[in-house]
Each structure stands twice: as C-alpha cells, then as structure tokens.
Amino acid sequence: MMLATGDVSAQQKPTTGYAPVNGVKMYYEVHGTGAPVVLLHGAFMTITNNWDGWIGELSKTRKVIAIEMQGHGRTADTKRDITYENLADDVAALLKELEIPRADLIGYSMGGTVAMQCAIRHPDKVRKVVVISSVFRRDGMVQEAIDAFPKLTADAFKGSPIEVEYKKLSPTPDDFPKFVKRLLASASSGYDLGADKLKATPAPMFFIHGDADGIRLEHVAEMYRLKGGGAHGDMRARSESRLAILPHTTHVTLMKRMSIIVPMVNDFLDAKHK
C-alpha cells in the first residue's frame, strides 16, 4: 500500500494512497477522524466531481474514505469484468487493507447499488448503508433510462466534466471511448441483486431519491418495504431503515441538495443501531 499526502482544500490535507484489492490498484483518500464511512461514486464519476462539498461536511465528525472504483479516476481499469459483485468485493477488500473492521457506506447511483451488494456479500463489514438514487434490479429504472443506455457512446460525453476528469486523472487517458463502452455494457446487463438477499441484510438502509430521478417510484417503495419500511409508526415499532423523496429533484440535481441531505444522513448514521 502506497501512501501520500495531497491537498483537497485549504482547510484539509487528506491521506491518499493506492491499495491492492483483487488485482486492482485502487485509489483512495481518507479525510477526518471518527466512525468510518466509505463514499462510493456513480458511473463515470470521480471523488471530485461526485462528492464536491460532501467530504468537507461529512468529515467534520467522521473518518471519510472516498474511493475511485475500477476504471474510474486514478484507478486503472483491468481486463476483469466490471460487475457489482466485483466492485462490492473490492470495497470489502479495501476495508481489510486499511484495517477497518466495519464501516458505513454512502453510495450514489451505481455506487448505491455497489453499497447494497457489499451489504449482501459482506454483512460483517457493513454497519449502515445510505443509498442515493439507485436500484437493486435493472428494471427499477424508468423505461426511458433503460432504453437510453444502449444508444450512448463516448461522443455523448465530449467536452463534459466526465471526459475532462477522465483525461486529467486516468493512467490511460486515451482509453475513454473503450472505458465508456465497457461500463455501458455492464450497465445494460440484466442485473438483479435479489429481493430476498436485500431483505435479509442486517444493515439498516436509508433510501434517498428525487421525485424525478429516473427510478420508478414502485421500485423505491419495494426497496423500502424489503428493509422493513411501510409500517404505521404510531401504532408499532418503526424500521431502522428510512426513506426520503425530495421534490422537484432529478438524478443529477439530487447531489446539489447537500444542505438538505447531509443533516438527514448524519442523523441516520448517528442513530443507535439496535
């Protein structure tokens, strides 16, 4: 494991490094002190363009471990398939490498699905999970979103922050078209983490969505019910899991609602785990 120190903001100097996990040389940053929480970015994203502002707030009271998953940011791609199983196993392996027995997970979009899969495959490693605008089954997305994936190409990202960040940070900056093709192929596969498996996970989960974020509301309700939600809280004990749907909010603008979401996330993570 290689360590270094680098600037992220004028107020904070994180520990940074590359950890060998399952044949992947994973880039990570550690900010702050306290109970550990791992941040899992969305598809094509990096620590910077996914978690700008979030790390500063969360690290006021927590040890924040932000990572860049296979092929993203400073973490080079490999010939290994990019699957939710592999990415979840990488998270668990990183925790072992950093000697962190158990952590909370916060995942956005693809990262939220990785977080749920990690809770399923490695329940001893995961305490609580915050799932932001994610699905546990491909058909959880609205049909419009499902139909769009096969039509996307690298040209759709030309000049975007996603392409700029990739070319700036990636060890293989010229491979962006190849990476887009690989990741879209993975996203277009018929994945399903399993309703029964999600229900059986001991980790409480907080599902956070926008009312126009491209996730079917029926699917959001299904995830919440699987984790014990939907009870009449005035008549019997409530589930430890939670649900929040923000109005007038899309998949992209959801991450700009940090001032609303972070206090709710802190309250969820700080609540005593039964």
N, C-alpha and C positions, 0 to 999 in steps of 0.2 A: 504494500500500500504506500503510495507516494503522497506526501503532504506538502502544502504550500500555504502562504498567506496572501490574500489579494483584497483589493478594495471593491466594495459594492456600493457603499455610500460614505459620505463624510463622517457619519456617526458610527460606522460599524466596519470591522475588519473580520470577515469570516475565515474559518479554517476551510481550505479547499483540498481536494485530492482526487485520485483515481483508485477505485477499488476493483480488484479482480473478482468478478462474480460470474460463474458459469460460462467462462470463456469470453466474457465481455469486460472491457476496461471502462468501468462506469465512473463518470464524473459526478462529484457531489460537493455540496457546501454545507457547513454547519454554522448556524447563527444562534447566538444567545445561549442561555442556560435554563435548566428546569426539566420538566417532563418532556420526553422526546415526541416529536410529531414529524412525520415524513410527508413532503409535498410531492404529488405526482401530477405532472403536467398533461395537457391534452396532446392529441396527434399533431405533429409538425412543430410543436411549441418547444420553447427552452425555458430555463429558470427565469430569465429576464422578462421575456415577453408574455409569460403566463402569470408570474407572481409579483410583478412590479407593485410595490407598496404593501403587499400582503406580508412579506417576510418581516419588514420592519415592525409591523403591528404585532404579529404573532410572536416574534422573538423577544418582545418585552417581558414575557412571562414564561416562555418555553424554549427548549432546545429545538430549533427548526433544522431538519435535514432536508435540503432540497436536492433533487437528483435530476439527471438527464438520462432518459432511458435509451435503450439500444437504437443507434442511428440518429439520435436527436442531439443537437447542440454539440458539445465537446466529446460526446460518447460515440465512438466509431461504430458503424454498422459491421455485422459479421455475416457469414453465409447462413447462419441459423435463422429459421423462420421467426417472424415477429408475431407471436401469439400472446394471448392474455395469460396463458399458463406460464410461458417462458418469462414474460415481464414480471409476473407476480413472484415467481421463484427468485428472480434477480433481487427484488425488494427484500425478501426474506434473507437471502444470502448477504446482502449489504448490511442488514442489521447484525447478522452474526459477525461479519468482518469488523464492524465498528463496536462490537461487544455491547450491543444494546439488546437486552433480553426481550423487551416488549415495547411497542410504540403505538401511538395513534396515527392514523392515515387520513390525509385530506387529498382527494383526487378530483380533478376537473375533466369532464368529457371522457376521453379514452382513459385518462388517469383514474377516474372514478370506477370504471369497470375493472381496471387493474387492482384497485384497492379492494373491491368486493371479492375478486378472485383470490387475492392474497389472504383475505379473512377466511375464505373457504378452504384453501390449501394449507394454510399455516396458522390455524386458530390460536396456537400458543404464542405467536409473535405479535398478534394484533389485539389491542385493547378496545379502541373505538374507531369508527370509520365515519368520515364526512364525505358524502357522495354529491358532487355538484354537476348537475345536468348530464347524467349518464344513464346507461341502460345495462341490464344484465342479460338481455337477449336482443338479437339484431332487430327483430320486428317491434321492439319498443320505440324505435324512431318512427316519425310520421312517414308515410309512403313517399312524399316529395323528397325527403332527405335520402331515403334508401335508393331511390331512382337516380339521384344526382351522383352518387359515388362512382359508378362505372364510367361516367362521362367526364370525370375530372382528369386533367393532365397537369404536368408541371407548368404549362403555359398559363394556367389559371392563376398561378401564384407569382407570375412575372412582375418584378418590381415591388412586391409586397414585403412587409416586415418579416414574414416567414422565410421567403427566399433570401432576403438580405442577411438575416441572422444565421441561416444555414451556411451561406458562403463565407460569412465572417468567422464562425466558430468551428465548423466541421473540420475534422482531419482530412476529409476528402471533399473539398468544396465544389468540385466539378461533377460530383455524383448526384446532385439534387434531382434531376429527372428520374434516375434509377431508383432513388430512395422513395420518391413520390409514388412511383409505380408499385414498389414493394409494399408500402404502407397501405395504399388504397386496395390492393389485392387482399390484404389481411382484413381491412375494414369491411370489405364486400363479402367475406365468407359468412356462412350461416352459423355464427357462434351462439352459444346458449350456455350460460354458467350453471343453469339448473335451479328451478324454483325450490325444490326440496333441499338442495345444498345451501342455498342462500338462507332459507328459513332456519336451517339447523346451526348456522354460525352463531357462536355465543356473543360476538361483539355487537353492541348496540350501534345503530346506524342513523345518521342524520341526512335525510334526502333534501337537497336544496335545488329548486327549479325555477325557471321563469315561466310565465303563463304562455309564452310564445317561443319556447326554446327548442322546438323540433322534436320533443319527446311526447309520445302520446300520453294524455292525462290518465288513461286507463292503466297504462304501464306504470306510471308514477304511483298510482293508488295500489297496484298489485305489489310493488316492491315494499311499500309502507305496510301493507297488511301482512306480508310474509314475515316482517320483523315485528309483528305484534300490534301494529297501528290499527286505528279504526274503532277502538273501544270508546264507550261513553265514560270519559274520565271523571265525571262527577258521581258515577254510580259504582265504578270498580277501579282497581289499580290501573294506572296508565302504563304503557310500554315505555321502556327506557329510550327506544328509538323515537325520532322526531321527523317532522315534515314541515317544510316552508316552501310556499309558492309565491314568488314576487310578481306583482302586477306590472304590466307594460314592459316586460323584460324578455329579451331574446337570449339565445345561446351565447352570443358574443357579449352583449351588454351586461349579462349577469356578473361577469368578473369586474365590471366597473361599479358594482353595488357594494364594494368592500366595506364602506362605512356602516351599512346595514347588516351585512352577512358576518363580518368578523366578530362583533359582540355576541351574536347568536351562537357562533361556533365556539367561542370561549366559554359561554355558559354551558353548552352541551358537554364539552370536554372536561370542565371543572366539576360537573355534577357527579356526586358519589356513585360509583358503579356498584350495583347490588351484587 
